[in-house]
Amino acid sequence: MNEFIMGIINNYSQFFSMDALISVIYNPMNWAVIGSLIVLEGLLSADNALVLAIMVKHLPKKQQKKALFYGILGAYLFRFIAIGLGTYLIKIWWIKAAGALYLLWMALQFFLNKNQDDEEKVAAKPAGFWRTVLAVETMDIAFSIDSVLAAFGVSDQIWVLYLGGIFGVMMMRGVAQIFLTLIERYPELETTAYVLIGIIGAKMMGSVFGLHVSDTVFFSTLIVVFLSTFVIHYLRPRRA
C-alpha cells in the first residue's frame, strides 16, 4: 500500500518539476509524440465539439462561452488526475492488458458497425446554466477517456501526455471545424483514426508480453498509415 501511494506521489511530483518539463520540451522526439496525440485527439473529438456546442445552444451567447470554458477546465482537471494515476497503474501488466483489449475492441467495434446506420442525433433539452455546465463536464470526461487511454499506448511520460492532452482539448474546441472539414473531404480519415487506435492497442498488448517496438518504427508506421489515407482517397475514383 505504501509503495502504491509513494508511486502516485512520485508521478504527481513530475507535474511540478521544471527539470521534467524542460527535458520534454528540448527533446524533438517528444514533440513528435505530442503531435501524434494532438492529431489523434482531433480526429476522435471533432464531432464531439459539435455535440457540446448543441448542448449549450439554448443558453445566452455569454453563458455559452462560460459553460464551454468551465468544460475545458474540467477536461484539464480530469487529465491531470487520469494521467497522474494512469501512468503508474498502466505499468501493472493486467491493467495494461485490459487497456490494450479495450483499444482493440474500440477499433473492432468501429469496423463491425461501419456499415450500420446508428447515428444518434443529440437534442439539447433546455436547462439552467449550472445544469448545462455539469452536463458539459460529464460529456467532456466521457470523451476524454478513450483519448487518454490511447495516449497511454503512445507514451509513459507525464508531461508528454499532459501537453498532448492540453493541446488536444484546445484543438477540439478551437479548430474542430477544420477536422470536420477534413473528415468530410477525406472520409477515410475516420477509418484511419481507428486503424491507429488498433495499432496503438497492439503495441500496448505486445509490451505486456515483452515485445517492444522502437519509437522510430512505431511513429514511422503511424505517419505512413496517416499519409496513406490521402493516397487511397485519390486512387479510389480512378479505380471506380
Secondary structure, DSSP 8 states (H G I E B T S, - for coil): -HHHHHHHHHHHHGGG-HHHHHHHHT-HHHHHHHHHHHHHHHHHHHHHHHHHHHHTTTS-HHHHHHHHHHHHHHHHHHHHHHHHHHHHHTTSHHHHHHHHHHHHHHHHHHHHSTTS------------HHHHHHHHHHHHHHHHHHHHHHHHTT---HHHHHHHHHHHHHHHHHSHHHHHHHHHH-THHHHHHHHHHHHHHHHHHHHHTT----HHHHHHHHHHHHHHHHHHHHHHHHH-
